Amino acid sequence: MDVALGGTFDPVHDGHRRLFERAFELGDVTVGLTSDELAPQTRHVDRHVKSFDERKQGLEDELEPLADEHDREFEIRPLEEPTGIATEPQFEYLVVSPETLEGGKRINEIRHERGHGPLEIVVVPHVLADDGDIISSTRIVNGEIDEHGTVLEADAETGRRSPD
């Protein structure tokens, strides 16, 4: 089974890890990693995003142990447009988060227009931080939480955040 998923993955967090785990349960995985040009366009908040090469290396480090554990293969490819690689005929599954479900439906429309069968869209629920809100890269970059969802408390003198 060929599985597609995509994103910016900067920084990688436990919500992403749940997506990766589910993808490897289904089959061999191809990750569409947003290009340097596309990454800023996919952000709901304007913030710095690491370069494609930096994000790709971090993603490889995350995916290698999972691929080994599930005896699967993976590939990371540049994602130049939001519908990206998943419109290609070889894929059978698309793993998405709740907020990217509509994009998955659009991908299936494009596949239909091209004469390809629909992907089975697998929605992976959000992982919640300790405060009950979702874990997101933006919250991590803003210093609210760490990659595992631990709420960071601001130091009154320095303004730096650390776990409780």
C-alpha positions as CSV (number, residue, x, y, z in Angstrom):
1,M,0.0,0.0,0.0
2,D,1.3,3.4,-0.9
3,V,0.5,6.2,1.6
4,A,0.9,10.0,1.1
5,L,1.0,12.8,3.6
6,G,2.2,16.3,3.4
7,G,3.2,19.3,5.5
8,T,5.8,21.7,6.6
9,F,6.9,19.9,9.8
10,D,8.7,22.7,11.5
11,P,9.2,21.9,14.2
12,V,8.1,18.2,14.3
13,H,5.9,17.5,17.3
14,D,3.8,14.6,18.8
15,G,0.9,15.5,16.6
16,H,3.1,14.9,13.5
17,R,4.4,11.7,15.1
18,R,0.9,10.4,15.4
19,L,0.4,11.1,11.6
20,F,3.6,9.3,10.8
21,E,2.8,6.3,13.0
22,R,-0.6,5.9,11.3
23,A,0.9,6.3,7.8
24,F,3.5,3.5,8.5
25,E,0.7,1.2,9.9
26,L,-0.9,1.5,6.4
27,G,2.1,1.0,4.1
28,D,5.1,2.6,2.5
29,V,5.1,6.3,3.0
30,T,5.8,9.3,0.7
31,V,5.9,12.6,2.5
32,G,5.4,15.8,0.6
33,L,7.5,18.4,2.4
34,T,6.5,21.9,1.5
35,S,9.2,23.7,-0.6
36,D,10.8,26.9,0.6
37,E,8.4,28.8,-1.6
38,L,5.2,27.0,-0.5
39,A,5.9,26.8,3.2
40,P,5.2,30.4,4.1
41,Q,1.9,30.3,2.1
42,T,0.6,27.4,4.2
43,R,1.1,29.2,7.5
44,H,-1.9,30.7,9.3
45,V,0.5,32.9,11.2
46,D,3.4,34.7,9.7
47,R,6.5,33.1,11.2
48,H,10.0,31.9,10.3
49,V,10.2,28.4,8.8
50,K,13.5,26.5,8.5
51,S,14.8,25.8,5.1
52,F,13.7,22.7,3.1
53,D,17.0,21.0,3.6
54,E,16.9,21.5,7.4
55,R,13.3,20.3,7.7
56,K,14.1,17.3,5.4
57,Q,17.0,16.2,7.6
58,G,14.8,16.5,10.8
59,L,12.0,14.6,9.1
60,E,14.4,11.8,8.0
61,D,15.6,11.5,11.6
62,E,12.0,11.1,12.7
63,L,10.9,8.7,10.0
64,E,13.8,6.2,9.9
65,P,13.1,4.5,13.2
66,L,9.4,4.3,12.4
67,A,10.0,2.8,9.0
68,D,12.4,0.3,10.6
69,E,9.9,-0.6,13.3
70,H,7.1,-1.2,10.7
71,D,9.4,-2.7,8.0
72,R,8.4,0.0,5.6
73,E,10.0,2.3,3.1
74,F,9.7,6.0,3.0
75,E,10.6,8.9,0.6
76,I,10.5,12.6,1.2
77,R,9.7,14.7,-1.9
78,P,9.3,18.5,-2.3
79,L,5.8,19.8,-2.3
80,E,5.4,22.7,-4.7
81,E,1.6,23.1,-4.5
82,P,-0.9,22.3,-1.7
83,T,-2.5,19.3,-3.5
84,G,1.0,18.1,-4.4
85,I,2.0,14.4,-4.7
86,A,-1.2,12.8,-3.6
87,T,-2.8,13.5,-7.0
88,E,-0.4,10.9,-8.5
89,P,-2.0,7.6,-9.4
90,Q,0.1,5.2,-7.3
91,F,-1.2,6.3,-3.9
92,E,-4.0,4.5,-2.1
93,Y,-4.2,6.4,1.2
94,L,-3.9,10.0,2.3
95,V,-3.2,10.6,5.9
96,V,-4.5,14.0,7.1
97,S,-5.2,16.0,10.3
98,P,-8.7,17.4,10.9
99,E,-7.8,20.8,9.5
100,T,-6.4,19.4,6.3
101,L,-9.4,17.1,5.5
102,E,-10.9,19.6,3.0
103,G,-7.6,19.6,1.1
104,G,-7.8,15.8,1.0
105,K,-11.3,16.0,-0.5
106,R,-10.0,18.4,-3.1
107,I,-7.2,16.0,-3.9
108,N,-9.8,13.3,-4.6
109,E,-11.7,15.7,-6.9
110,I,-8.4,16.3,-8.9
111,R,-7.7,12.5,-9.0
112,H,-11.3,11.9,-10.4
113,E,-10.7,14.6,-13.1
114,R,-7.5,12.8,-14.1
115,G,-9.2,9.4,-14.2
116,H,-7.5,8.0,-11.0
117,G,-9.4,6.2,-8.3
118,P,-10.1,8.1,-5.0
119,L,-7.7,7.9,-2.1
120,E,-8.9,6.5,1.2
121,I,-8.6,9.5,3.4
122,V,-7.5,8.6,7.0
123,V,-8.1,11.4,9.5
124,V,-5.8,11.3,12.5
125,P,-7.1,13.2,15.5
126,H,-5.2,16.1,17.1
127,V,-2.9,15.4,20.0
128,L,-3.7,17.7,22.8
129,A,-1.2,19.6,25.0
130,D,-1.4,19.5,28.8
131,D,-3.7,22.5,28.7
132,G,-6.3,20.8,26.5
133,D,-5.5,22.8,23.4
134,I,-3.9,21.2,20.3
135,I,-0.2,20.8,19.9
136,S,0.9,22.9,17.0
137,S,4.2,24.1,15.6
138,T,3.2,27.7,16.0
139,R,2.5,27.2,19.7
140,I,5.9,25.6,20.0
141,V,7.7,28.4,18.1
142,N,5.8,30.9,20.3
143,G,7.2,29.2,23.4
144,E,3.8,28.2,24.8
145,I,4.5,24.4,24.8
146,D,7.2,22.0,23.9
147,E,7.1,19.3,21.2
148,H,5.3,16.9,23.5
149,G,2.6,19.4,24.6
150,T,4.1,20.3,28.0
151,V,3.0,23.8,28.9
152,L,5.9,26.1,29.4
153,E,5.8,28.7,32.1
154,A,7.4,32.1,31.5
155,D,10.1,33.2,33.9
156,A,9.1,36.6,35.4
157,E,12.6,38.0,35.1
158,T,13.8,36.7,31.7
159,G,10.5,36.0,30.0
160,R,11.9,32.6,29.0
161,R,9.7,29.6,29.3
162,S,10.4,26.3,30.9
163,P,8.3,23.3,32.0
164,D,6.4,23.8,35.3
